[in-house]
Amino acid sequence: MDINEISNVYHRKLASSKKVNKGNEFTEILEQRLAETNPTSLQTSRGINADILKQSDKILSLLDDYARELADPGKTLKDIEPLAISIKEEVGIIESEVSDKLHNDKDLERLIKDLTVTANVAMFKFHRGDYI
């Protein structure tokens, strides 16, 4: 076993953790994708989509918090677990809302699907132990 390889892995992890501190990257992506969607379709179903957008913003905020917690070397996985449980619950809520309410807004439906897949993959990796 080469000690230099261990050191290189540690430094790569530190470099990747610096990316997390840039801000609310998930929220920025959501806002960008919303700007790309058709604004008239959002206005016609504004009441229905407003709850879904609030829920997706909540999930994005939780994912930002989750990324910061993972980057903090002082936090253990046990400390992060309540946040992971919250993310999983919120994703379950939005998945049920999308299946019931979004049938004609394909852009928003695709955005929510991307969000839920990202969150589910992050939770799967957490429970699988990728971050040990």
Secondary structure, DSSP 8 states (H G I E B T S, - for coil): --HHHHHHHHHHHHHHHHHHTTS-HHHHHHHHHHHHS-HHHHHHTHHHHHHHHHHHHHHHHHHHHHHHHHH-TT--HHHHHHHHHHHHHHHHHHHHHHHHH-SS-HHHHHHHHHHHHHHHHHHHHHHHTTT-
